[in-house]
């Protein structure tokens, strides 16, 4: 006996999902820490912990999980944690934690919702204040915090 042919029938759900949807963050609803954040660094929990300990940064105990939008009807979530230098300058580590991650959506959301709130301190005009863990030393250089380079 032959096995039945499986056919994909158009489902109602596939038409409801549509395009990715990005949420808006009203400035008055934004966490107050974003307004004093100099740089956003994409890092896993291990990377952020390693950089925090290596450079003797002060860690804020309260993080934030934010749903930036939806992709294929599923949430795109990013976790934010803050650290500060002893002189008070603040950085924010972020880690996309949802099952589906759309890096383009994240960049657009940052540009639309966070960058307008953040102070511009970059030594390079036009540079967006975001990098990954590999670019951390470039971030320190960009914000004039080279005295915090770890020296072995």
C-alpha positions in Angstrom: 0.0 0.0 0.0 1.4 3.4 -1.0 1.9 6.0 1.7 -0.4 9.0 1.5 0.9 12.1 -0.2 1.3 15.0 2.2 0.2 18.3 0.7 0.5 21.7 2.2 -2.7 23.4 2.3 -2.8 27.2 2.8 -3.5 27.7 6.5 -5.3 30.6 8.0 -2.3 31.2 10.3 0.2 31.7 7.4 -1.9 34.6 6.1 -2.3 36.2 9.5 1.4 36.3 10.3 2.4 38.6 7.5 5.4 40.8 7.7 7.7 41.3 10.7 6.1 43.8 13.1 8.3 46.2 15.1 7.0 47.8 18.3 7.5 51.4 19.2 9.0 52.5 22.5 7.7 55.9 23.6 10.6 57.9 25.2 8.7 58.4 28.4 8.3 54.6 28.7 12.0 53.9 28.1 14.1 52.7 31.0 15.9 55.7 32.5 19.2 53.9 32.2 19.1 54.1 28.4 19.4 57.9 28.7 22.9 57.6 30.3 24.1 54.6 28.2 27.1 55.5 26.1 27.4 52.2 24.1 25.4 49.0 23.5 27.5 45.8 23.3 26.0 42.6 21.9 27.3 39.8 24.2 26.3 36.5 25.6 25.9 36.2 29.3 29.4 34.6 29.5 31.0 37.4 27.4 29.4 40.1 29.4 30.4 38.5 32.7 34.0 38.1 31.5 34.2 41.7 30.3 32.6 42.9 33.5 35.1 41.0 35.7 38.1 41.6 33.6 37.6 45.4 33.5 36.3 45.7 37.1 33.0 47.2 35.9 30.2 47.8 38.4 27.2 45.7 37.6 23.6 46.9 37.9 21.6 44.1 39.5 18.4 44.7 37.5 18.3 43.8 33.9 15.5 44.2 31.4 13.8 41.8 28.9 12.2 43.6 26.1 10.1 42.3 23.2 11.0 44.4 20.2 8.5 43.0 17.8 7.3 39.8 16.2 8.6 37.7 13.3 6.4 35.0 11.8 4.0 35.6 14.6 6.6 34.9 17.3 8.3 37.4 19.6 11.8 38.8 19.1 13.2 39.5 22.6 16.4 41.1 23.8 17.8 41.0 27.3 19.6 44.2 28.5 22.0 44.5 31.4 23.9 47.5 32.5 27.4 48.1 33.8 29.3 51.2 34.8 32.9 52.3 35.2 33.9 53.5 38.6 33.7 57.1 37.3 30.0 56.5 36.4 30.1 56.1 32.7 27.5 53.5 31.7 27.4 50.7 29.1 24.7 48.3 28.2 25.1 44.6 27.2 22.4 43.2 25.1 21.7 39.6 24.2 19.0 38.4 21.8 17.3 35.6 23.7 14.2 34.6 21.7 14.1 31.5 19.6 13.8 33.6 16.5 16.3 36.5 16.2 16.2 39.1 13.4 19.3 41.2 13.7 18.1 43.7 11.1 14.9 44.3 13.2 17.1 44.8 16.3 19.3 47.3 14.5 16.3 49.2 13.2 14.6 49.2 16.6 17.8 50.5 18.3 18.1 53.3 15.6 14.5 54.3 16.0 14.0 53.9 19.7 17.3 53.9 21.6 19.8 56.0 19.7 17.7 59.2 20.0 17.7 58.8 23.8 21.4 58.0 24.2 24.1 60.7 24.6 26.4 61.0 21.6 30.0 60.8 22.8 31.6 59.0 19.8 34.9 60.3 18.6 33.9 59.2 15.1 31.0 61.3 13.7 28.1 59.2 12.4 29.2 56.0 14.2 26.3 54.2 15.8 27.0 53.4 19.5 26.8 49.7 19.1 29.3 46.8 18.8 29.7 43.2 19.7 32.0 41.7 22.4 34.9 41.5 19.9 34.6 45.3 19.4 34.7 46.1 23.1 38.1 47.7 23.0 37.0 49.8 20.1 34.1 50.9 22.3 36.4 51.9 25.1 38.6 53.9 22.7 35.5 55.5 21.1 34.1 56.8 24.5 37.6 57.8 25.8 37.8 55.1 28.4 41.2 53.6 27.4 42.4 53.8 31.0 40.2 50.8 31.6 42.0 48.5 29.2 42.9 45.3 31.0 46.6 45.0 31.2 48.0 41.5 31.8 
